[in-house]
């Protein structure tokens, strides 16, 4: 049976979508992967473009909230909050009996400047999320082997 993973952020428009895409690609055979926000936003077009640059097409993804039945009616083995570490943007709390993990990434919706400046910052966040997901996947795989 696959473990269930949920990535949660404020609007499910950027960070949680990227994390879901990365884990789905590298661990989709071992994990059922979901993402949601406290409220639903619109996909960030800079994030869509940055993901497309590295072969991930998330343009058709729908944003979801933690209250959507697809999300709310499940129990998760792991819930990751992927938010910005600041007083202005507290991490959402999602109730679960599973393991809760907080990762802190800048919010792409707050980036300012011209197109290239925003894209450069989105790429940094994208790459940090990818590294974090890959590190966690490597660690989780080892832990799962020990449990089996």
Steps between C-alpha positions, in 0.01 A plus 500: 500500500629844406567764763301819458674838488340845508679828427317802642557872446290813502336483155624184326624724220878449507708325767268212582433443128874476430562264792212277391635483144852411613396226743246360255773462239767345723283308745163451337533125518541517878289802595158641424582870479261793546521875550256759630474849639309657783320690225512429128691747288595504135810323375792740496596546132867548589499168684329330204773638270784405735370145535455470123868593456598177676241272342204527739167610354281620786302750293184290511512438875204617703559674828335331796427587860544281805119502523448333160362148557784344298741646757299520822362146489840333526756431769860576409821332603692823441379859487748764389435868544695697242474862600703811553663534837373839612241647728305622197448148365456239772506135397158342489430219743341190354366237741644154443610199698795477261833673512498879460798669340549873440711628214549871446524653154450851374160564345526555121185714507694761695788537253529839332693639209508440130424163343860376512552601864182321606589191296849491652352498851236241409774273363687525831189398695421225248849355530497517881165319511630235260812445712293477820256252346785286363680499836183407685416228248845345542464510879138375499592210272760386747258529789235306310751222425580470872129472587440225241 
